[in-house]
Amino acid sequence: MTLHQGTQILDVAQVRLHDARHTCGTLMHLQGVPIAVIAAWLGHADSSFTMRTYTHSQTDALAAAATSLGSLVTIRDNEPKSS
């Protein structure tokens, strides 16, 4: 059975194999798999290519970064400055 036949039988949107590869790289990144491991898994000789191609600013990742930064700000930093 081909990928195309399988998507027809399952009545799901047809995807290219390359799309699945891209999703795999992105999902591994979101799960915290090291970039060097993702690059090796995908057969990339250069992990910087993997970073540019398969990693994106995800909403959840941006929110986590904001929370992390927020934890560094203390109450004193938020108090009005006296003149």
C-alpha positions as CSV (number, residue, x, y, z in Angstrom):
1,M,0.0,0.0,0.0
2,T,1.3,3.5,-0.9
3,L,1.1,6.5,1.4
4,H,-1.5,8.0,-1.0
5,Q,-3.6,4.9,-0.8
6,G,-3.4,4.8,2.9
7,T,-4.6,8.4,3.3
8,Q,-7.5,7.7,1.0
9,I,-8.5,4.6,3.0
10,L,-8.3,6.4,6.3
11,D,-10.0,9.4,4.8
12,V,-7.3,11.8,6.1
13,A,-5.6,14.7,4.3
14,Q,-2.9,13.6,1.9
15,V,0.5,14.6,3.1
16,R,3.9,14.4,1.4
17,L,6.5,12.2,3.0
18,H,8.7,15.3,3.3
19,D,5.9,17.0,5.3
20,A,6.0,14.0,7.7
21,R,9.8,14.4,8.0
22,H,9.5,18.1,8.8
23,T,6.8,17.3,11.5
24,C,9.1,14.6,13.0
25,G,12.0,17.1,13.3
26,T,9.7,19.8,14.8
27,L,8.1,17.4,17.3
28,M,11.4,16.0,18.4
29,H,12.6,19.6,19.0
30,L,9.5,20.4,21.0
31,Q,10.1,17.3,23.2
32,G,13.6,18.6,24.1
33,V,15.6,16.2,21.9
34,P,19.1,17.7,21.4
35,I,19.5,19.4,18.0
36,A,22.6,17.2,17.2
37,V,20.5,14.1,17.7
38,I,17.7,15.4,15.5
39,A,20.2,16.3,12.8
40,A,21.7,12.8,12.9
41,W,18.2,11.2,12.8
42,L,17.3,13.3,9.8
43,G,20.7,12.7,8.1
44,H,21.9,16.3,8.2
45,A,25.6,16.8,8.2
46,D,25.3,20.2,9.8
47,S,23.1,20.8,12.8
48,S,22.8,24.5,12.1
49,F,20.8,23.5,9.0
50,T,18.5,21.5,11.3
51,M,18.1,24.6,13.6
52,R,17.2,26.8,10.6
53,T,14.8,24.3,9.0
54,Y,13.1,22.3,11.7
55,T,12.8,24.6,14.7
56,H,10.3,27.4,14.9
57,S,9.1,29.8,17.5
58,Q,6.1,27.9,18.8
59,T,3.4,29.6,20.9
60,D,4.0,27.3,23.9
61,A,7.8,27.7,23.7
62,L,7.4,31.5,23.6
63,A,5.0,31.4,26.6
64,A,7.5,29.2,28.6
65,A,10.3,31.7,27.8
66,A,8.2,34.6,29.0
67,T,7.4,32.7,32.2
68,S,11.1,31.9,32.7
69,L,12.0,35.6,32.2
70,G,9.2,36.6,34.5
71,S,10.6,34.5,37.3
72,L,13.8,36.5,37.1
73,V,12.0,39.8,37.8
74,T,11.6,40.4,41.5
75,I,8.9,42.4,43.3
76,R,11.5,45.1,44.0
77,D,12.0,45.5,40.2
78,N,8.2,46.2,39.9
79,E,8.0,48.7,42.8
80,P,7.7,52.4,41.8
81,K,11.1,54.2,42.0
82,S,11.3,56.9,44.7
83,S,12.4,60.4,43.6
